[in-house]
Amino acid sequence: MKLSRRSLLHLSAGAVALPALSRRARAQTYPARPVRLIIGYTPGGSADITARLTGQWLSERLGQSVIVESRPGGGTNIATEAVVRAPPDGYTLLLVAPANAINATLYDKLNFDFLRDIAPVSGIIRFPNVVDVNPSLPIKSIPELIAYAKTNPGTLNMASSGNGSTIHMSGELFKMMAGINMVHVPYRGGAPALTDLIAGQVHVMFDNIPTSAEHVRSGRLRGLAVTGTARSHVLPDLPTVADFLPGYEASAWYGLGAPRNTPAAVIDRLNDAVNAILADPASQGRFAELGASLLPGSPADFGKLLADETEKWGKVVKFAGAKPD
């Protein structure tokens, strides 16, 4: 059968429209079953808190359960690789964190390329760390910390949640800019490191504000400064590190990522849901309690943050000569 030119044009137009219709249909039916949100950290820390809050609110907006699954180990690489290897259908997501940006340089060889293999979905929150010391130390300010470290080189122990963690790198950036030496003591997670800091087994920690704030307010720890560009409303009496070391900035942040080649319509559906959460006064208030600022925006906006942070922390890793556990 010979088709007319007009029929051919109609068929061609229909073929062009099919992908767009398919994308819209996929977005309308997604999700049709529970979604897994994988985190590379142990329960109880700021990543776990953020994932569970986000998962709860996403469940309400998507109409399906979002199951938070903790897969600690390998400096978050175990969790990241699980998501990289998952089907690119939007049903397996990653809680992306600074460790992902740091690991790109920290590890000589990985089974994936983070910036290539994880598609950015959306930023969620950002918050500074707080420089904590055990109250038994005769240190009450950042200048006193620097002076003590220079007078007593190598005697201060600096705890972290593990080699290459944002807590570790925040301290290494501080050491680099202040020209001091503190002995790094890595732990398997932030919670045990914080426990030993309170007990006086270690001296200093650049901890996440959500897990340290109450200990600072109660006096179990002495907060010296926050690591962001402005004071935190959670600990408003503390200055910034940059007040004494101009240009210093270190923040923890979290967002969502998906396997590469996840359909754009699914990523947009998730991005819309996260941005709606961040615009909701109730979730804004809950995140504010954690000392966090919000990271709304497009997948491209979050992708730029990931690229910028990967470059920044790569320089610190190389300077410190940091190696994975």
N, C-alpha and C positions, 0 to 999 in steps of 0.2 A: 504494500500500500504506500502510495506516494503522498507525503504530507505537504500541505501548503506552507508557504513562507510564514504566514500568520500563525499557523499551528506550531511551527518550529520555534517561533519567538515566544509563544505562550509556554511551551515546554521548557525552554531555556530559562525563562523568568521563574518558573516554578522550581526548577532545580536550584537556582541561586537562593530562593527563599527558604528551601528546606532546612539548611543549617541553622538559620535564624529561628525558624519555628521549632526545630529540635532543641535549641538552647533554651528557648522560653519554656518549652514543655518540661525539660529537665529541671529547670529552676522551680516550676510550679509543683512538681511532684516530689522534690527533695525537701527534707529527708523522709524516706518511707520506712525507716527502721532506726534503731538507736545509733548514736554517733559516739565514737571513742575519742577522748581527749587525753593524749599521752604526755606525761611529764617525766623529766629525767632526774627527779629529786625525790628524797624521802618525804613522807608525810610530816606536817607540822611547821614547815617553813613558809616563807612568803610566796614561793611558787605554788605550793599546795593550796594555800589560802586563796590566791588569785584564780587558780584553775577551778576550785570548787565553787567559788562565787560566780565565775563566768559560766561554768557548766550549768549551774542552777538557772541562771537567767536566760541562757541560750535555750535550755529545755522548754522554758515557758514560751519563748518566742517562736521556736521551731516546731513545737508540738510533738517532739520526740525526746526521749531521755538522752542526756549527754553524760556518758560514763567516764569519770576521771580514773585513769589507770597510771599508777606510779611504776616507772621502770628505771630506778636509779642505777648508777654504775657507769664506768667509762667516761666520767666527766660530762654526762648527758648524751654521749655518743650512742649508747645502746638504745635509748628512746628515739633519738633522731633517726638512726638507721632503720628502726622498726617502721617509722612513718615513711621514710624514703622508699622502702620495699613494699609498702601497702598499695593496694589498688588505688588509682587516682580518681576516686569517685566521691570524695567528700565525707566518707564515713570514718576516716581515720585522720585526726588532726594532731598537731604538735603544739605544745605550749613553748613558743620560741623565747629564748632568754639570752642575756649577754654571753653566756658560756658558748653558745653556738657561734657567735662572732669571734670569740677568743680562740676557740678550738681550731679554727681554720689555719692559724699560725702555730698554735701550741703543739699540734700533732703533725709529725713529719709525713705520716701516711694515714689517710682515712679511706673507708670504703665508699665514700660519697663526697661530692663537692656541695657544701651547704648552700651557697648562693645560687648554684645551678639546679640542685635537686629538690629544694624546698620552695614552693611557691608562696610568696607573702600573701596573707589574707587580710589581716588588720592588726594595728597596734591596739593595746588595751590600756596599760598604765605605765607610768614612770615614777620612780621615787629615788631620792638620794639615800646613801648610806649614812651612818653616824659613826664617828670615831669614838669608840668606847675604851676606857681603861679601868682596871680594877681599882677601887677606891683606896687600896692600901698603898698605891704608888704616890709619890710626892709630885704629881703632875696634874695641873688644873687648866691647862690651855695648850693650844697648838704650839706656840712659841716655847713653852716649857717642855713639851714632848720632844721637839726638835733639839733643844739644848741638852736635855737628859740623854738622848740617843747619841749625840755627838760627844758628850763627856764620858759616856759609858758604852762605847761601841760594841755591838754584838751581845749585850746583856738583856735587851728587851726581846721577848718572844711575841710574835704577831700571829694570832690564830686566824684560820680561814676555814671555809667549808670545803676546801680541796684545791689542789693545784689547778690554776686556770679559771677558778670561779671569779665572779665579779667582786666578791669580798677580797680575794687574794689580789686581783689586779688593781683594785682601788688602793690597796696598801703599797703595791709595787710602784704605782704611779706617784704616790706620796714620797716614797723612798727616793725615787729617781729625781723628783723636783726639789726635795729638801736636802739631798746629798747626805743621807744618813743610812745606817745599817740596822735593820731589825731582823731577827732570825724567824723565818717563816715556819709555822707549825700547821701543816694541813690536817684537817679532820675529814671524816666521811659524812659530811653534812653540816649545816649551820647550827643545828640544835645541840649536838655534843660539844661543838667548839664554844658556844655561848655558855653552856653549863660549866665548862672548865674555866672560862673567863670569870664568871661570877665566883667560882671557888678559889680563884687566885692561882690556878695551875699555869695560866698564861697571862700576859700583861695587857695586850692591845688587840683590838679587833675593829675592822671597818665593816660593821654589821649592817644588814638591812634595817631600816627604820621600823617596819611593822613588827619585827621580832624583838627589837631592843628597847623601844620607846618606854614600855611600862617598867622595865628594869632601871632605866635612867631616872624616870620620875620617882621611883620608890627609893632610890639611893643605892640599890644593889650594884649598879654600875655608875661610873662618872662619864657623862658625855662631854666631849671637848668641842666638837663642831660637826656640821653636816657637810656632805660632799657635793651638794648641788650648787647651782648658780645663785640661789636665794635661800633665805632662812625657811625652815619648815614650820608650818602652823602647828604641827604635832609637838615639836620641841622648840618653841619660839624664842627661848632665851639663849639658844646656842647660835654662835656665829657660823659663817661658812669657812671651810678650809681656805678658799680663795681670798678671804680677807687677809690671810697671812702668806699664802702662796698664790700670787696672782696667776690666773689662767688654769688653776686646778679645777677639774670637774670630773666626777664619776657618778654615774647613775645606774641603778638597776631598772630594767624595763621588761615587760612581758607583752607578747602578742600571739597571734595564731598563724600557723603555717600549715600547708597541705602538700601532699606529694606533687612533684612536677607533673604537668599535663592534666591536673584536675580541671574539669571544664570551667571556663570563665563564668558561666552563668551560676554555677554552684559557689564559686569564690565570691561573686558579687552578692549572692543571697546571704552568705555568711557575713560578709563585710557590712551589709545593710543591717543585719541583726545586731552585730557588735556595736555599730554606731548608734543604733536605737537604744541599746543598753546604756551607752555612755552619755546619752542625752536625757536619761531618766533621772529625776531628782533623787529617787531612793538609792539607786546604785551609785550616783555621784556622792551621796552622803556616806555610804559605806566605804567607798574607796578613799574618801577624804579622811576617814578615821584611821586608815592605814598610812596616812601621810603621802598619798600618791596624787600626782597630777594625771590628767587623762591624755590619751593618744588617739583621738579620733582621726579619720582620714581614709583615703583610698588605699587599695592594695599597693599602688605605686608609691604612695607616701611611706608606707611601712617598708617597702623594698629599699627605698633610699636610706632610711634609718639603718637598716641591716648592712648595707654597703659601707656607709660612713663609719659605723661602729666596728666593722671588721677591719677597716683600714687603721682606725685609731688604736685599737687594742693590739693589733699586729705589731705596731711599733714598740709598745710597752713589753710585750712578750719577748721580742728580740733583745731589747735593752736589758731586761732582767735575766735573760738566759733561762727562762722558766721551762720546765719539762713536766710532762704528765706523770701522774702517780704510777 
